[in-house]
C-alpha cells in the first residue's frame, strides 16, 4: 500500500485515495480546482494539478448565492 503526502497543502493519498489535510476523503480534481491550480507549486503532487473541472471557489460562491436567493424568495412568500 503506497502512501503519499503533499508537502505543499498537507493532502494525503492512502492506497490511491485522496484525503484532505482535514482527513476527509476527497477527489483530486476538486483539490486541483480549490487549491493546487491557484496555490500549487513544484512541491504539489496532485496528478490533477492544472486540469479544469471539479469544484472551484467561484462555483461554491455561485451555489451560495443560489441558496441565499432561494431562501430569500421563500421568506417573501
mmCIF file of the N, C-alpha and C atoms, coordinates in Angstrom:
data_MODEL
# 
_entry.id   MODEL 
# 
loop_
_atom_site.group_PDB 
_atom_site.id 
_atom_site.type_symbol 
_atom_site.label_atom_id 
_atom_site.label_alt_id 
_atom_site.label_comp_id 
_atom_site.label_asym_id 
_atom_site.label_entity_id 
_atom_site.label_seq_id 
_atom_site.pdbx_PDB_ins_code 
_atom_site.Cartn_x 
_atom_site.Cartn_y 
_atom_site.Cartn_z 
_atom_site.occupancy 
_atom_site.B_iso_or_equiv 
_atom_site.pdbx_formal_charge 
_atom_site.auth_seq_id 
_atom_site.auth_comp_id 
_atom_site.auth_asym_id 
_atom_site.auth_atom_id 
_atom_site.pdbx_PDB_model_num 
ATOM 1   N N  . UNK A 1 1  ? 0.857   -1.178 0.000   1.00 0.00 ? 1  UNK A N  1 
ATOM 2   C CA . UNK A 1 1  ? 0.000   0.000  0.000   1.00 0.00 ? 1  UNK A CA 1 
ATOM 3   C C  . UNK A 1 1  ? 0.902   1.240  0.000   1.00 0.00 ? 1  UNK A C  1 
ATOM 4   N N  . UNK A 1 2  ? 0.692   2.095  -1.004  1.00 0.00 ? 2  UNK A N  1 
ATOM 5   C CA . UNK A 1 2  ? 1.509   3.296  -1.135  1.00 0.00 ? 2  UNK A CA 1 
ATOM 6   C C  . UNK A 1 2  ? 0.810   4.491  -0.487  1.00 0.00 ? 2  UNK A C  1 
ATOM 7   N N  . UNK A 1 3  ? 1.543   5.230  0.318   1.00 0.00 ? 3  UNK A N  1 
ATOM 8   C CA . UNK A 1 3  ? 1.049   6.444  0.948   1.00 0.00 ? 3  UNK A CA 1 
ATOM 9   C C  . UNK A 1 3  ? 1.901   7.614  0.490   1.00 0.00 ? 3  UNK A C  1 
ATOM 10  N N  . UNK A 1 4  ? 1.239   8.747  0.197   1.00 0.00 ? 4  UNK A N  1 
ATOM 11  C CA . UNK A 1 4  ? 1.944   9.953  -0.224  1.00 0.00 ? 4  UNK A CA 1 
ATOM 12  C C  . UNK A 1 4  ? 1.412   11.131 0.581   1.00 0.00 ? 4  UNK A C  1 
ATOM 13  N N  . UNK A 1 5  ? 2.253   12.122 0.785   1.00 0.00 ? 5  UNK A N  1 
ATOM 14  C CA . UNK A 1 5  ? 1.875   13.351 1.480   1.00 0.00 ? 5  UNK A CA 1 
ATOM 15  C C  . UNK A 1 5  ? 2.352   14.531 0.658   1.00 0.00 ? 5  UNK A C  1 
ATOM 16  N N  . UNK A 1 6  ? 1.451   15.464 0.368   1.00 0.00 ? 6  UNK A N  1 
ATOM 17  C CA . UNK A 1 6  ? 1.834   16.680 -0.334  1.00 0.00 ? 6  UNK A CA 1 
ATOM 18  C C  . UNK A 1 6  ? 2.424   17.660 0.680   1.00 0.00 ? 6  UNK A C  1 
ATOM 19  N N  . UNK A 1 7  ? 3.659   18.028 0.480   1.00 0.00 ? 7  UNK A N  1 
ATOM 20  C CA . UNK A 1 7  ? 4.319   18.959 1.397   1.00 0.00 ? 7  UNK A CA 1 
ATOM 21  C C  . UNK A 1 7  ? 3.780   20.374 1.251   1.00 0.00 ? 7  UNK A C  1 
ATOM 22  N N  . UNK A 1 8  ? 3.101   20.662 0.145   1.00 0.00 ? 8  UNK A N  1 
ATOM 23  C CA . UNK A 1 8  ? 2.555   21.997 -0.087  1.00 0.00 ? 8  UNK A CA 1 
ATOM 24  C C  . UNK A 1 8  ? 1.259   22.224 0.704   1.00 0.00 ? 8  UNK A C  1 
ATOM 25  N N  . UNK A 1 9  ? 0.296   21.293 0.572   1.00 0.00 ? 9  UNK A N  1 
ATOM 26  C CA . UNK A 1 9  ? -1.015  21.528 1.187   1.00 0.00 ? 9  UNK A CA 1 
ATOM 27  C C  . UNK A 1 9  ? -1.371  20.557 2.302   1.00 0.00 ? 9  UNK A C  1 
ATOM 28  N N  . UNK A 1 10 ? -0.603  19.496 2.470   1.00 0.00 ? 10 UNK A N  1 
ATOM 29  C CA . UNK A 1 10 ? -0.874  18.541 3.530   1.00 0.00 ? 10 UNK A CA 1 
ATOM 30  C C  . UNK A 1 10 ? -1.865  17.451 3.176   1.00 0.00 ? 10 UNK A C  1 
ATOM 31  N N  . UNK A 1 11 ? -2.290  17.388 1.910   1.00 0.00 ? 11 UNK A N  1 
ATOM 32  C CA . UNK A 1 11 ? -3.195  16.315 1.489   1.00 0.00 ? 11 UNK A CA 1 
ATOM 33  C C  . UNK A 1 11 ? -2.439  14.985 1.530   1.00 0.00 ? 11 UNK A C  1 
ATOM 34  N N  . UNK A 1 12 ? -3.188  13.914 1.813   1.00 0.00 ? 12 UNK A N  1 
ATOM 35  C CA . UNK A 1 12 ? -2.613  12.566 1.870   1.00 0.00 ? 12 UNK A CA 1 
ATOM 36  C C  . UNK A 1 12 ? -3.271  11.683 0.822   1.00 0.00 ? 12 UNK A C  1 
ATOM 37  N N  . UNK A 1 13 ? -2.499  10.793 0.252   1.00 0.00 ? 13 UNK A N  1 
ATOM 38  C CA . UNK A 1 13 ? -3.028  9.731  -0.597  1.00 0.00 ? 13 UNK A CA 1 
ATOM 39  C C  . UNK A 1 13 ? -2.691  8.429  0.111   1.00 0.00 ? 13 UNK A C  1 
ATOM 40  N N  . UNK A 1 14 ? -3.719  7.661  0.420   1.00 0.00 ? 14 UNK A N  1 
ATOM 41  C CA . UNK A 1 14 ? -3.541  6.365  1.067   1.00 0.00 ? 14 UNK A CA 1 
ATOM 42  C C  . UNK A 1 14 ? -4.149  5.328  0.131   1.00 0.00 ? 14 UNK A C  1 
ATOM 43  N N  . UNK A 1 15 ? -3.298  4.455  -0.362  1.00 0.00 ? 15 UNK A N  1 
ATOM 44  C CA . UNK A 1 15 ? -3.726  3.422  -1.320  1.00 0.00 ? 15 UNK A CA 1 
ATOM 45  C C  . UNK A 1 15 ? -4.476  4.044  -2.495  1.00 0.00 ? 15 UNK A C  1 
ATOM 46  N N  . UNK A 1 16 ? -4.014  5.204  -2.947  1.00 0.00 ? 16 UNK A N  1 
ATOM 47  C CA . UNK A 1 16 ? -4.606  5.872  -4.101  1.00 0.00 ? 16 UNK A CA 1 
ATOM 48  C C  . UNK A 1 16 ? -5.791  6.768  -3.800  1.00 0.00 ? 16 UNK A C  1 
ATOM 49  N N  . UNK A 1 17 ? -6.312  6.753  -2.578  1.00 0.00 ? 17 UNK A N  1 
ATOM 50  C CA . UNK A 1 17 ? -7.445  7.602  -2.202  1.00 0.00 ? 17 UNK A CA 1 
ATOM 51  C C  . UNK A 1 17 ? -6.928  8.898  -1.594  1.00 0.00 ? 17 UNK A C  1 
ATOM 52  N N  . UNK A 1 18 ? -7.409  10.031 -2.136  1.00 0.00 ? 18 UNK A N  1 
ATOM 53  C CA . UNK A 1 18 ? -7.041  11.338 -1.596  1.00 0.00 ? 18 UNK A CA 1 
ATOM 54  C C  . UNK A 1 18 ? -7.805  11.604 -0.311  1.00 0.00 ? 18 UNK A C  1 
ATOM 55  N N  . UNK A 1 19 ? -7.102  12.134 0.673   1.00 0.00 ? 19 UNK A N  1 
ATOM 56  C CA . UNK A 1 19 ? -7.700  12.649 1.896   1.00 0.00 ? 19 UNK A CA 1 
ATOM 57  C C  . UNK A 1 19 ? -7.195  14.077 2.084   1.00 0.00 ? 19 UNK A C  1 
ATOM 58  N N  . UNK A 1 20 ? -8.128  15.021 2.266   1.00 0.00 ? 20 UNK A N  1 
ATOM 59  C CA . UNK A 1 20 ? -7.750  16.405 2.527   1.00 0.00 ? 20 UNK A CA 1 
ATOM 60  C C  . UNK A 1 20 ? -6.903  16.459 3.805   1.00 0.00 ? 20 UNK A C  1 
ATOM 61  N N  . UNK A 1 21 ? -6.259  17.560 4.031   1.00 0.00 ? 21 UNK A N  1 
ATOM 62  C CA . UNK A 1 21 ? -5.454  17.716 5.247   1.00 0.00 ? 21 UNK A CA 1 
ATOM 63  C C  . UNK A 1 21 ? -6.314  17.585 6.501   1.00 0.00 ? 21 UNK A C  1 
ATOM 64  N N  . UNK A 1 22 ? -7.628  17.752 6.346   1.00 0.00 ? 22 UNK A N  1 
ATOM 65  C CA . UNK A 1 22 ? -8.569  17.593 7.466   1.00 0.00 ? 22 UNK A CA 1 
ATOM 66  C C  . UNK A 1 22 ? -8.873  16.131 7.761   1.00 0.00 ? 22 UNK A C  1 
ATOM 67  N N  . UNK A 1 23 ? -8.469  15.229 6.848   1.00 0.00 ? 23 UNK A N  1 
ATOM 68  C CA . UNK A 1 23 ? -8.754  13.810 7.000   1.00 0.00 ? 23 UNK A CA 1 
ATOM 69  C C  . UNK A 1 23 ? -9.966  13.343 6.219   1.00 0.00 ? 23 UNK A C  1 
ATOM 70  N N  . UNK A 1 24 ? -10.726 14.283 5.656   1.00 0.00 ? 24 UNK A N  1 
ATOM 71  C CA . UNK A 1 24 ? -11.921 13.936 4.897   1.00 0.00 ? 24 UNK A CA 1 
ATOM 72  C C  . UNK A 1 24 ? -11.529 13.427 3.507   1.00 0.00 ? 24 UNK A C  1 
ATOM 73  N N  . UNK A 1 25 ? -12.143 12.323 3.040   1.00 0.00 ? 25 UNK A N  1 
ATOM 74  C CA . UNK A 1 25 ? -11.843 11.840 1.695   1.00 0.00 ? 25 UNK A CA 1 
ATOM 75  C C  . UNK A 1 25 ? -12.261 12.869 0.652   1.00 0.00 ? 25 UNK A C  1 
ATOM 76  N N  . UNK A 1 26 ? -11.546 12.912 -0.454  1.00 0.00 ? 26 UNK A N  1 
ATOM 77  C CA . UNK A 1 26 ? -11.858 13.877 -1.490  1.00 0.00 ? 26 UNK A CA 1 
ATOM 78  C C  . UNK A 1 26 ? -11.499 13.378 -2.868  1.00 0.00 ? 26 UNK A C  1 
ATOM 79  N N  . UNK A 1 27 ? -11.700 14.269 -3.835  1.00 0.00 ? 27 UNK A N  1 
ATOM 80  C CA . UNK A 1 27 ? -11.374 13.965 -5.225  1.00 0.00 ? 27 UNK A CA 1 
ATOM 81  C C  . UNK A 1 27 ? -10.216 14.849 -5.665  1.00 0.00 ? 27 UNK A C  1 
ATOM 82  N N  . UNK A 1 28 ? -9.292  14.272 -6.407  1.00 0.00 ? 28 UNK A N  1 
ATOM 83  C CA . UNK A 1 28 ? -8.114  15.013 -6.864  1.00 0.00 ? 28 UNK A CA 1 
ATOM 84  C C  . UNK A 1 28 ? -8.494  16.219 -7.711  1.00 0.00 ? 28 UNK A C  1 
ATOM 85  N N  . UNK A 1 29 ? -9.532  16.095 -8.549  1.00 0.00 ? 29 UNK A N  1 
ATOM 86  C CA . UNK A 1 29 ? -9.934  17.208 -9.410  1.00 0.00 ? 29 UNK A CA 1 
ATOM 87  C C  . UNK A 1 29 ? -10.473 18.370 -8.579  1.00 0.00 ? 29 UNK A C  1 
ATOM 88  N N  . UNK A 1 30 ? -11.159 18.075 -7.465  1.00 0.00 ? 30 UNK A N  1 
ATOM 89  C CA . UNK A 1 30 ? -11.640 19.144 -6.579  1.00 0.00 ? 30 UNK A CA 1 
ATOM 90  C C  . UNK A 1 30 ? -10.474 19.820 -5.869  1.00 0.00 ? 30 UNK A C  1 
ATOM 91  N N  . UNK A 1 31 ? -9.502  19.033 -5.421  1.00 0.00 ? 31 UNK A N  1 
ATOM 92  C CA . UNK A 1 31 ? -8.306  19.599 -4.794  1.00 0.00 ? 31 UNK A CA 1 
ATOM 93  C C  . UNK A 1 31 ? -7.599  20.523 -5.774  1.00 0.00 ? 31 UNK A C  1 
ATOM 94  N N  . UNK A 1 32 ? -7.529  20.116 -7.037  1.00 0.00 ? 32 UNK A N  1 
ATOM 95  C CA . UNK A 1 32 ? -6.900  20.955 -8.056  1.00 0.00 ? 32 UNK A CA 1 
ATOM 96  C C  . UNK A 1 32 ? -7.651  22.272 -8.216  1.00 0.00 ? 32 UNK A C  1 
ATOM 97  N N  . UNK A 1 33 ? -8.975  22.194 -8.344  1.00 0.00 ? 33 UNK A N  1 
ATOM 98  C CA . UNK A 1 33 ? -9.779  23.401 -8.559  1.00 0.00 ? 33 UNK A CA 1 
ATOM 99  C C  . UNK A 1 33 ? -9.807  24.343 -7.377  1.00 0.00 ? 33 UNK A C  1 
ATOM 100 N N  . UNK A 1 34 ? -9.740  23.797 -6.167  1.00 0.00 ? 34 UNK A N  1 
ATOM 101 C CA . UNK A 1 34 ? -9.833  24.627 -4.969  1.00 0.00 ? 34 UNK A CA 1 
ATOM 102 C C  . UNK A 1 34 ? -8.474  25.067 -4.422  1.00 0.00 ? 34 UNK A C  1 
ATOM 103 N N  . UNK A 1 35 ? -7.420  24.290 -4.683  1.00 0.00 ? 35 UNK A N  1 
ATOM 104 C CA . UNK A 1 35 ? -6.133  24.578 -4.059  1.00 0.00 ? 35 UNK A CA 1 
ATOM 105 C C  . UNK A 1 35 ? -4.985  24.623 -5.071  1.00 0.00 ? 35 UNK A C  1 
ATOM 106 N N  . UNK A 1 36 ? -4.734  23.506 -5.704  1.00 0.00 ? 36 UNK A N  1 
ATOM 107 C CA . UNK A 1 36 ? -3.497  23.329 -6.485  1.00 0.00 ? 36 UNK A CA 1 
ATOM 108 C C  . UNK A 1 36 ? -3.353  24.298 -7.656  1.00 0.00 ? 36 UNK A C  1 
ATOM 109 N N  . UNK A 1 37 ? -4.428  24.517 -8.405  1.00 0.00 ? 37 UNK A N  1 
ATOM 110 C CA . UNK A 1 37 ? -4.309  25.338 -9.606  1.00 0.00 ? 37 UNK A CA 1 
ATOM 111 C C  . UNK A 1 37 ? -3.999  26.791 -9.292  1.00 0.00 ? 37 UNK A C  1 
ATOM 112 N N  . UNK A 1 38 ? -4.376  27.250 -8.116  1.00 0.00 ? 38 UNK A N  1 
ATOM 113 C CA . UNK A 1 38 ? -4.100  28.639 -7.727  1.00 0.00 ? 38 UNK A CA 1 
ATOM 114 C C  . UNK A 1 38 ? -2.876  28.758 -6.826  1.00 0.00 ? 38 UNK A C  1 
ATOM 115 N N  . UNK A 1 39 ? -2.659  27.761 -5.976  1.00 0.00 ? 39 UNK A N  1 
ATOM 116 C CA . UNK A 1 39 ? -1.622  27.877 -4.948  1.00 0.00 ? 39 UNK A CA 1 
ATOM 117 C C  . UNK A 1 39 ? -0.542  26.805 -5.019  1.00 0.00 ? 39 UNK A C  1 
ATOM 118 N N  . UNK A 1 40 ? -0.674  25.871 -5.932  1.00 0.00 ? 40 UNK A N  1 
ATOM 119 C CA . UNK A 1 40 ? 0.324   24.808 -6.033  1.00 0.00 ? 40 UNK A CA 1 
ATOM 120 C C  . UNK A 1 40 ? 1.638   25.323 -6.603  1.00 0.00 ? 40 UNK A C  1 
ATOM 121 N N  . UNK A 1 41 ? 2.695   24.633 -6.308  1.00 0.00 ? 41 UNK A N  1 
ATOM 122 C CA . UNK A 1 41 ? 3.999   24.961 -6.872  1.00 0.00 ? 41 UNK A CA 1 
ATOM 123 C C  . UNK A 1 41 ? 4.721   23.646 -7.155  1.00 0.00 ? 41 UNK A C  1 
ATOM 124 N N  . UNK A 1 42 ? 6.036   23.678 -7.260  1.00 0.00 ? 42 UNK A N  1 
ATOM 125 C CA . UNK A 1 42 ? 6.802   22.476 -7.577  1.00 0.00 ? 42 UNK A CA 1 
ATOM 126 C C  . UNK A 1 42 ? 6.647   21.372 -6.532  1.00 0.00 ? 42 UNK A C  1 
ATOM 127 N N  . UNK A 1 43 ? 6.196   21.715 -5.315  1.00 0.00 ? 43 UNK A N  1 
ATOM 128 C CA . UNK A 1 43 ? 6.005   20.717 -4.266  1.00 0.00 ? 43 UNK A CA 1 
ATOM 129 C C  . UNK A 1 43 ? 4.688   19.953 -4.421  1.00 0.00 ? 43 UNK A C  1 
ATOM 130 N N  . UNK A 1 44 ? 3.754   20.496 -5.185  1.00 0.00 ? 44 UNK A N  1 
ATOM 131 C CA . UNK A 1 44 ? 2.429   19.900 -5.344  1.00 0.00 ? 44 UNK A CA 1 
ATOM 132 C C  . UNK A 1 44 ? 2.540   18.544 -6.043  1.00 0.00 ? 44 UNK A C  1 
ATOM 133 N N  . UNK A 1 45 ? 1.920   17.520 -5.460  1.00 0.00 ? 45 UNK A N  1 
ATOM 134 C CA . UNK A 1 45 ? 1.995   16.177 -6.039  1.00 0.00 ? 45 UNK A CA 1 
ATOM 135 C C  . UNK A 1 45 ? 0.659   15.712 -6.612  1.00 0.00 ? 45 UNK A C  1 
ATOM 136 N N  . UNK A 1 46 ? -0.335  16.589 -6.645  1.00 0.00 ? 46 UNK A N  1 
ATOM 137 C CA . UNK A 1 46 ? -1.650  16.213 -7.162  1.00 0.00 ? 46 UNK A CA 1 
ATOM 138 C C  . UNK A 1 46 ? -1.552  15.952 -8.672  1.00 0.00 ? 46 UNK A C  1 
ATOM 139 N N  . UNK A 1 47 ? -1.883  14.736 -9.122  1.00 0.00 ? 47 UNK A N  1 
ATOM 140 C CA . UNK A 1 47 ? -1.801  14.445 -10.549 1.00 0.00 ? 47 UNK A CA 1 
ATOM 141 C C  . UNK A 1 47 ? -2.807  15.236 -11.384 1.00 0.00 ? 47 UNK A C  1 
ATOM 142 N N  . UNK A 1 48 ? -3.810  15.837 -10.759 1.00 0.00 ? 48 UNK A N  1 
ATOM 143 C CA . UNK A 1 48 ? -4.801  16.631 -11.490 1.00 0.00 ? 48 UNK A CA 1 
ATOM 144 C C  . UNK A 1 48 ? -4.461  18.121 -11.525 1.00 0.00 ? 48 UNK A C  1 
ATOM 145 N N  . UNK A 1 49 ? -3.349  18.513 -10.948 1.00 0.00 ? 49 UNK A N  1 
ATOM 146 C CA . UNK A 1 49 ? -2.962  19.921 -10.966 1.00 0.00 ? 49 UNK A CA 1 
ATOM 147 C C  . UNK A 1 49 ? -2.919  20.410 -12.407 1.00 0.00 ? 49 UNK A C  1 
ATOM 148 N N  . UNK A 1 50 ? -3.556  21.548 -12.660 1.00 0.00 ? 50 UNK A N  1 
ATOM 149 C CA . UNK A 1 50 ? -3.604  22.135 -13.996 1.00 0.00 ? 50 UNK A CA 1 
ATOM 150 C C  . UNK A 1 50 ? -4.838  21.750 -14.789 1.00 0.00 ? 50 UNK A C  1 
ATOM 151 N N  . UNK A 1 51 ? -5.564  20.729 -14.341 1.00 0.00 ? 51 UNK A N  1 
ATOM 152 C CA . UNK A 1 51 ? -6.776  20.323 -15.041 1.00 0.00 ? 51 UNK A CA 1 
ATOM 153 C C  . UNK A 1 51 ? -7.958  21.176 -14.580 1.00 0.00 ? 51 UNK A C  1 
ATOM 154 N N  . UNK A 1 52 ? -8.897  21.370 -15.478 1.00 0.00 ? 52 UNK A N  1 
ATOM 155 C CA . UNK A 1 52 ? -10.117 22.084 -15.120 1.00 0.00 ? 52 UNK A CA 1 
ATOM 156 C C  . UNK A 1 52 ? -11.210 21.081 -14.815 1.00 0.00 ? 52 UNK A C  1 
ATOM 157 N N  . UNK A 1 53 ? -12.191 21.520 -14.073 1.00 0.00 ? 53 UNK A N  1 
ATOM 158 C CA . UNK A 1 53 ? -13.288 20.650 -13.660 1.00 0.00 ? 53 UNK A CA 1 
ATOM 159 C C  . UNK A 1 53 ? -13.303 20.545 -12.156 1.00 0.00 ? 53 UNK A C  1 
ATOM 160 N N  . UNK A 1 54 ? -14.251 19.820 -11.652 1.00 0.00 ? 54 UNK A N  1 
ATOM 161 C CA . UNK A 1 54 ? -14.351 19.699 -10.207 1.00 0.00 ? 54 UNK A CA 1 
ATOM 162 C C  . UNK A 1 54 ? -14.825 20.988 -9.579  1.00 0.00 ? 54 UNK A C  1 
ATOM 163 N N  . UNK A 1 55 ? -14.704 21.052 -8.279  1.00 0.00 ? 55 UNK A N  1 
ATOM 164 C CA . UNK A 1 55 ? -15.154 22.229 -7.550  1.00 0.00 ? 55 UNK A CA 1 
ATOM 165 C C  . UNK A 1 55 ? -14.127 23.357 -7.650  1.00 0.00 ? 55 UNK A C  1 
ATOM 166 N N  . UNK A 1 56 ? -14.657 24.583 -7.621  1.00 0.00 ? 56 UNK A N  1 
ATOM 167 C CA . UNK A 1 56 ? -13.815 25.778 -7.579  1.00 0.00 ? 56 UNK A CA 1 
ATOM 168 C C  . UNK A 1 56 ? -14.439 26.738 -6.568  1.00 0.00 ? 56 UNK A C  1 
ATOM 169 N N  . UNK A 1 57 ? -13.679 27.742 -6.157  1.00 0.00 ? 57 UNK A N  1 
ATOM 170 C CA . UNK A 1 57 ? -14.240 28.729 -5.238  1.00 0.00 ? 57 UNK A CA 1 
ATOM 171 C C  . UNK A 1 57 ? -15.333 29.531 -5.921  1.00 0.00 ? 57 UNK A C  1 
ATOM 172 N N  . UNK A 1 58 ? -15.184 29.809 -7.210  1.00 0.00 ? 58 UNK A N  1 
ATOM 173 C CA . UNK A 1 58 ? -16.233 30.507 -7.953  1.00 0.00 ? 58 UNK A CA 1 
ATOM 174 C C  . UNK A 1 58 ? -17.517 29.699 -7.996  1.00 0.00 ? 58 UNK A C  1 
ATOM 175 N N  . UNK A 1 59 ? -17.389 28.405 -8.231  1.00 0.00 ? 59 UNK A N  1 
ATOM 176 C CA . UNK A 1 59 ? -18.557 27.525 -8.244  1.00 0.00 ? 59 UNK A CA 1 
ATOM 177 C C  . UNK A 1 59 ? -19.237 27.449 -6.895  1.00 0.00 ? 59 UNK A C  1 
ATOM 178 N N  . UNK A 1 60 ? -18.433 27.397 -5.846  1.00 0.00 ? 60 UNK A N  1 
ATOM 179 C CA . UNK A 1 60 ? -19.016 27.371 -4.497  1.00 0.00 ? 60 UNK A CA 1 
ATOM 180 C C  . UNK A 1 60 ? -19.757 28.678 -4.205  1.00 0.00 ? 60 UNK A C  1 
ATOM 181 N N  . UNK A 1 61 ? -19.206 29.807 -4.650  1.00 0.00 ? 61 UNK A N  1 
ATOM 182 C CA . UNK A 1 61 ? -19.863 31.092 -4.427  1.00 0.00 ? 61 UNK A CA 1 
ATOM 183 C C  . UNK A 1 61 ? -21.186 31.164 -5.188  1.00 0.00 ? 61 UNK A C  1 
ATOM 184 N N  . UNK A 1 62 ? -21.219 30.646 -6.411  1.00 0.00 ? 62 UNK A N  1 
ATOM 185 C CA . UNK A 1 62 ? -22.471 30.606 -7.170  1.00 0.00 ? 62 UNK A CA 1 
ATOM 186 C C  . UNK A 1 62 ? -23.526 29.787 -6.437  1.00 0.00 ? 62 UNK A C  1 
ATOM 187 N N  . UNK A 1 63 ? -23.130 28.654 -5.865  1.00 0.00 ? 63 UNK A N  1 
ATOM 188 C CA . UNK A 1 63 ? -24.071 27.813 -5.122  1.00 0.00 ? 63 UNK A CA 1 
ATOM 189 C C  . UNK A 1 63 ? -24.576 28.532 -3.875  1.00 0.00 ? 63 UNK A C  1 
ATOM 190 N N  . UNK A 1 64 ? -23.713 29.239 -3.178  1.00 0.00 ? 64 UNK A N  1 
ATOM 191 C CA . UNK A 1 64 ? -24.130 30.010 -2.003  1.00 0.00 ? 64 UNK A CA 1 
ATOM 192 C C  . UNK A 1 64 ? -25.119 31.089 -2.412  1.00 0.00 ? 64 UNK A C  1 
ATOM 193 N N  . UNK A 1 65 ? -24.818 31.803 -3.501  1.00 0.00 ? 65 UNK A N  1 
ATOM 194 C CA . UNK A 1 65 ? -25.730 32.847 -3.987  1.00 0.00 ? 65 UNK A CA 1 
ATOM 195 C C  . UNK A 1 65 ? -27.090 32.263 -4.360  1.00 0.00 ? 65 UNK A C  1 
ATOM 196 N N  . UNK A 1 66 ? -27.090 31.094 -5.016  1.00 0.00 ? 66 UNK A N  1 
ATOM 197 C CA . UNK A 1 66 ? -28.334 30.448 -5.414  1.00 0.00 ? 66 UNK A CA 1 
ATOM 198 C C  . UNK A 1 66 ? -29.161 30.060 -4.189  1.00 0.00 ? 66 UNK A C  1 
ATOM 199 N N  . UNK A 1 67 ? -28.508 29.463 -3.198  1.00 0.00 ? 67 UNK A N  1 
ATOM 200 C CA . UNK A 1 67 ? -29.216 29.053 -1.988  1.00 0.00 ? 67 UNK A CA 1 
ATOM 201 C C  . UNK A 1 67 ? -29.741 30.257 -1.205  1.00 0.00 ? 67 UNK A C  1 
ATOM 202 N N  . UNK A 1 68 ? -28.968 31.316 -1.168  1.00 0.00 ? 68 UNK A N  1 
ATOM 203 C CA . UNK A 1 68 ? -29.406 32.533 -0.478  1.00 0.00 ? 68 UNK A CA 1 
ATOM 204 C C  . UNK A 1 68 ? -30.625 33.134 -1.173  1.00 0.00 ? 68 UNK A C  1 
ATOM 205 N N  . UNK A 1 69 ? -30.589 33.212 -2.492  1.00 0.00 ? 69 UNK A N  1 
ATOM 206 C CA . UNK A 1 69 ? -31.730 33.738 -3.239  1.00 0.00 ? 69 UNK A CA 1 
ATOM 207 C C  . UNK A 1 69 ? -32.957 32.875 -3.004  1.00 0.00 ? 69 UNK A C  1 
ATOM 208 N N  . UNK A 1 70 ? -32.789 31.565 -3.023  1.00 0.00 ? 70 UNK A N  1 
ATOM 209 C CA . UNK A 1 70 ? -33.895 30.641 -2.780  1.00 0.00 ? 70 UNK A CA 1 
ATOM 210 C C  . UNK A 1 70 ? -34.494 30.860 -1.391  1.00 0.00 ? 70 UNK A C  1 
ATOM 211 N N  . UNK A 1 71 ? -33.659 31.029 -0.392  1.00 0.00 ? 71 UNK A N  1 
ATOM 212 C CA . UNK A 1 71 ? -34.140 31.263 0.975   1.00 0.00 ? 71 UNK A CA 1 
ATOM 213 C C  . UNK A 1 71 ? -34.872 32.596 1.072   1.00 0.00 ? 71 UNK A C  1 
ATOM 214 N N  . UNK A 1 72 ? -34.330 33.619 0.424   1.00 0.00 ? 72 UNK A N  1 
ATOM 215 C CA . UNK A 1 72 ? -34.979 34.934 0.467   1.00 0.00 ? 72 UNK A CA 1 
ATOM 216 C C  . UNK A 1 72 ? -36.317 34.906 -0.253  1.00 0.00 ? 72 UNK A C  1 
ATOM 217 N N  . UNK A 1 73 ? -36.394 34.199 -1.376  1.00 0.00 ? 73 UNK A N  1 
ATOM 218 C CA . UNK A 1 73 ? -37.658 34.079 -2.111  1.00 0.00 ? 73 UNK A CA 1 
ATOM 219 C C  . UNK A 1 73 ? -38.709 33.379 -1.260  1.00 0.00 ? 73 UNK A C  1 
ATOM 220 N N  . UNK A 1 74 ? -38.324 32.325 -0.544  1.00 0.00 ? 74 UNK A N  1 
ATOM 221 C CA . UNK A 1 74 ? -39.259 31.612 0.332   1.00 0.00 ? 74 UNK A CA 1 
ATOM 222 C C  . UNK A 1 74 ? -39.717 32.500 1.481   1.00 0.00 ? 74 UNK A C  1 
ATOM 223 N N  . UNK A 1 75 ? -38.819 33.327 2.007   1.00 0.00 ? 75 UNK A N  1 
ATOM 224 C CA . UNK A 1 75 ? -39.161 34.197 3.121   1.00 0.00 ? 75 UNK A CA 1 
ATOM 225 C C  . UNK A 1 75 ? -40.168 35.267 2.704   1.00 0.00 ? 75 UNK A C  1 
ATOM 226 N N  . UNK A 1 76 ? -40.158 35.637 1.422   1.00 0.00 ? 76 UNK A N  1 
ATOM 227 C CA . UNK A 1 76 ? -41.067 36.650 0.920   1.00 0.00 ? 76 UNK A CA 1 
ATOM 228 C C  . UNK A 1 76 ? -42.465 36.095 0.646   1.00 0.00 ? 76 UNK A C  1 
ATOM 229 N N  . UNK A 1 77 ? -42.605 34.780 0.588   1.00 0.00 ? 77 UNK A N  1 
ATOM 230 C CA . UNK A 1 77 ? -43.909 34.172 0.283   1.00 0.00 ? 77 UNK A CA 1 
ATOM 231 C C  . UNK A 1 77 ? -44.891 34.328 1.407   1.00 0.00 ? 77 UNK A C  1 
# 
